[in-house]
Amino acid sequence: MADVNRGNRPLSPHLQVYRLPLTAITSIMNRATGHAMVAGFVLIAFWLLGAAAGGGLWDCANALTRSWFGWIVLVGSCWALWYHFLAGIRHFFFDAGRGLEIETARKSSIAIIAGSVILTLLSLIIYYI
């Protein structure tokens, strides 16, 4: 039997109706950055393997690492590493029962995003100096 009082509401909630809070987005991003760092680790491992093997493998690994694609992967991995690190610190506080208020959690989410971008830029500046 159909619910006559339902009106125009959807049958089940979905992302087009409900907006995820910033804390949920940063929590999802924490998991995603954990997986995304693997790309950078694989590229660095390939580069180190090429350095150890020498010859043609070194030329291939060095060219890949120094290409625009390698630069994007390494910068993205650097950002993911800083983001994951800062989010991990926040989760230590959450585990201790601190910072769980809605406004405090929202501010810490903003701090994680801003901090990861700033630390990535500082890492790039230090690298290029």
C-alpha positions in Angstrom: 0.0 0.0 0.0 1.4 3.4 -1.0 2.1 6.0 1.6 -0.3 8.8 0.7 1.3 11.3 3.1 4.7 11.0 1.4 4.3 14.0 -1.0 7.1 14.7 -3.4 9.9 13.4 -1.2 12.3 10.8 -2.7 11.9 7.2 -1.6 15.4 7.1 -0.1 17.9 9.8 0.6 20.6 10.4 -1.9 23.4 12.9 -2.5 21.2 15.1 -4.8 18.9 15.8 -1.9 21.2 15.8 1.2 24.4 17.7 1.4 27.2 15.9 3.3 28.7 17.9 6.2 32.3 19.0 5.8 33.3 16.6 8.6 32.0 13.7 6.5 33.8 14.8 3.4 37.1 15.2 5.3 36.6 11.7 6.8 36.0 10.2 3.4 39.0 12.1 2.0 41.2 10.7 4.8 40.4 7.2 3.6 40.9 8.2 -0.1 44.3 9.9 0.6 45.5 6.8 2.4 44.9 4.9 -0.8 46.1 7.6 -3.1 49.5 7.8 -1.4 50.2 4.3 -2.9 50.6 5.9 -6.3 53.4 8.0 -5.1 55.0 5.2 -3.2 54.9 3.0 -6.3 56.5 5.7 -8.4 59.3 6.3 -5.9 59.8 2.5 -5.5 60.1 2.2 -9.3 62.6 5.1 -9.4 64.7 3.5 -6.6 64.6 0.1 -8.4 65.7 1.8 -11.6 68.5 3.5 -9.7 69.7 0.2 -8.3 69.4 -1.7 -11.6 70.9 1.1 -13.8 71.0 1.1 -17.6 67.7 1.3 -19.5 65.5 0.8 -16.5 67.1 3.9 -14.8 66.5 5.9 -17.9 62.9 4.9 -18.1 62.2 5.4 -14.3 64.0 8.8 -14.3 62.1 10.0 -17.4 58.8 8.9 -15.9 59.5 10.5 -12.5 60.7 13.8 -14.1 57.8 14.0 -16.6 54.7 16.2 -16.0 52.8 13.0 -15.1 55.4 12.1 -12.5 55.4 15.6 -11.1 51.6 15.5 -10.7 51.7 12.1 -9.0 54.5 13.2 -6.6 52.9 16.6 -5.7 49.5 14.9 -5.3 51.1 12.2 -3.0 52.8 15.0 -1.0 49.5 16.7 -0.5 47.8 13.3 0.4 50.6 12.6 2.9 50.2 15.9 4.7 46.4 15.6 4.6 46.4 12.1 6.0 48.9 13.1 8.6 46.8 16.0 9.9 43.6 14.0 9.7 45.3 11.3 11.7 46.2 13.8 14.4 42.6 15.0 14.5 41.5 11.4 14.9 43.8 11.0 17.9 41.9 13.8 19.5 38.6 12.3 18.5 39.6 9.0 20.1 40.3 10.9 23.3 36.9 12.4 23.3 38.0 15.9 22.4 36.8 18.1 19.5 33.6 16.2 18.9 31.3 19.2 19.1 29.9 20.1 15.7 31.4 23.5 15.4 34.8 22.3 16.7 34.8 19.4 14.2 33.9 21.7 11.4 36.8 24.1 12.2 39.2 21.2 12.5 38.1 20.1 9.0 38.8 23.5 7.6 42.2 23.5 9.4 43.1 20.1 7.9 42.3 21.3 4.4 44.1 24.6 4.7 47.0 23.0 6.6 47.6 20.3 4.0 47.7 22.9 1.2 50.0 25.2 3.1 52.4 22.3 4.1 52.4 21.0 0.5 53.3 24.5 -0.8 56.0 24.8 1.9 57.4 21.4 0.8 57.5 22.5 -2.8 59.2 25.8 -1.9 61.8 23.9 0.2 62.3 21.4 -2.6 62.9 24.1 -5.2 65.3 26.2 -3.0 
